Amino acid sequence: MDHFTYAGGRLHAEDVPLDRIAAEVGTPVYVYSAATLTRHYLQFRKALDWTDHLICFAVKANSNLAVLKLLGDLGAGMDVVSGGEYARARAAGVPGDRIVFSGVGKTADEMRRAIAGGIRQFNVESEPELALLSQVAVAMGATVPIAIRVNPDVDARTHAKIATGKSENKFGIPIAGAPGVYARAAALPGLRVVGIDMHIGSQLTDLDPYRQAYAKMADLCRLLRDQGHAIIRLDMGGGLGIPYRRDNAAPPLPIEYGQVIRDTVGDLGCEIEIEPGRNIVGNAGVLLTSVVYLKRGEGRDFLILDAAMNDLIRPAMYDSHHEIVPVAEPPVGAEVAPVDVVGPVCETGDTFARGVELPALDSGDLVAFRSAGAYGAVMASEYNSRPLVPEVLVAGDRYAVIRPRPSIEEMLARDVVPPWL
Ligand SMILES: *Cc1c(COP(=O)(O)O)cnc(C)c1O
C-alpha cells in the first residue's frame, strides 16, 4: 500500500496534487511520500518485535538526506557502502553506533573516516580487507566490531544483475571456508568478531532462498560458537521485493519475512540486523514527468516524455517494469491504445516500456512512474547534459524540495577549462 492515489480526478501524493508540484517545481521530478516511508519502516519493526533488532536502511536505495533523517528519527540504523554514504548517514543525524559498513572494496581512507566518526560494525567481505582493517584500527588505537559476510551459495531467483548470494558472485567469503577466516580474524589485533553477515540479493519475491540461506547461517553460528567465537549479532541483509505490477501475485510481506528469521535463527539469542532498502522506499516514490510529444509512427506511436534513462535507468539496466499512470484520472471506460513510452536521450535503450495501454495523452499532459523511490534518483546522471533530476518530499498537505534542480549554468560551472587551452 502507498499514498499515491486519485482524488478529485487528479493523482495525489498524500494530500498534495501532483500537478501542483509539476507546476511549481517543473518536471521531471521525483516525489516521495513521508507517510509511506514511515509505514514501511514500521512494518519491519513489527516483523522483528519478538527480538532485539536494528533495521539498517540500505542507503544506496535512496540517499537523500531528508529521507535518511526521516528514517533515522524513527530509530532506523543505516547500511552504507561507501565513505560518501557514511557521511550522508551522519549528516542526517544518525549516530555512528547505528551505522553498518558493507561493500567489497572499502579503502583505508573510508575505514579511517568511519572509525573516527563512530561505527557499529564493519561487514568484512574478504581476507585482504580483514588485514587492512586490522592495520588501520591498530594505527588509530581502536578496536572495531566486525561481522564477516559469508556467501551461502543460494540462488536468490532474482534478476542476474542483483543476485549476490551465489558462489560465482563477488560478494562475501564462501561459507565452507568461514571457520578458517573467523579463526584468522580473531587472531588479528584491532578487530573484535561480533557477528555473521549475509545479503543474498535484491528484489526477492520468494522466501525460500532466505530460508535456505538463514538455515546455513544458524549452523555456522553454532559451529563458530563451539570454536570459541562470541557471536552476538546476525546481519540478515536486505532484498525483500516489492510489487512493481499490481496484477502480479504480491511478494511476501515483512511480517512473513520476520517469521522466517524467527524460524531459522530465532533460538540463537542473537541481536538481529536487517538491511532493507527497496522495500522501504521503492513504493514510497514516483517519478513525475510531462509528455513532450505524441509522435505517430508507422504501426506504433511513441509517447516522448521529458524524463529519460538518465533520470530512471532501471528499465534500461534491469529490464524492469514500472507502472505508468496519467496524473489526470481517466474517466471510467476511457479508451486506451498501445504506445511506446520513451525519453529524449539519443539511445534506443532510452525506452521505458513498449506497447503500454494508455488513454489519449498529448503534449503537456503529466504521467507518473510508480515504484520509483528506490534505485531511481540515486542512479540518475547528467547524460546528454540533462541537469540532475530534483526530488520532493510530501508529508500530508505539505511538500518541500529536498534536492533542487541545478540550472544549466550550475551544471556547466563544475567543469574547468585549463588556462593553457
Ligand atoms: C543493496 C544492499 C542491500 C539492500 O537491498 P534491497 O534489495 O534494496 O533491500 C542491503 N545490504 C547490502 C549489503 C546491499 O548491498
The ligand as an SDF file (V2000), in Angstrom:
LIG
                    3D

 15 15  0  0  0  0  0  0  0  0999 V2000
   21.8620   -3.3850   -1.8310 C   0  0  0  0  0  0  0  0  0  0  0  0
   22.0590   -3.9500   -0.4990 C   0  0  0  0  0  0  0  0  0  0  0  0
   21.0140   -4.0060    0.4140 C   0  0  0  0  0  0  0  0  0  0  0  0
   19.6120   -3.5520    0.1080 C   0  0  0  0  0  0  0  0  0  0  0  0
   18.9660   -4.3210   -0.8650 O   0  0  0  0  0  0  0  0  0  0  0  0
   17.4210   -4.0440   -1.1570 P   0  0  0  0  0  0  0  0  0  0  0  0
   17.0850   -5.0100   -2.2160 O   0  0  0  0  0  0  0  0  0  0  0  0
   17.2870   -2.6430   -1.5970 O   0  0  0  0  0  0  0  0  0  0  0  0
   16.6810   -4.3160    0.1110 O   0  0  0  0  0  0  0  0  0  0  0  0
   21.2810   -4.4890    1.6890 C   0  0  0  0  0  0  0  0  0  0  0  0
   22.5150   -4.9130    2.0340 N   0  0  0  0  0  0  0  0  0  0  0  0
   23.5560   -4.8770    1.1700 C   0  0  0  0  0  0  0  0  0  0  0  0
   24.8930   -5.3390    1.6190 C   0  0  0  0  0  0  0  0  0  0  0  0
   23.3630   -4.3930   -0.1160 C   0  0  0  0  0  0  0  0  0  0  0  0
   24.3940   -4.3690   -0.9610 O   0  0  0  0  0  0  0  0  0  0  0  0
  1  2  1  0
  2  3  1  0
  2 14  2  0
  3  4  1  0
  3 10  2  0
  4  5  1  0
  5  6  1  0
  6  7  2  0
  6  8  1  0
  6  9  1  0
 10 11  1  0
 11 12  2  0
 12 13  1  0
 12 14  1  0
 14 15  1  0
M  END
$$$$
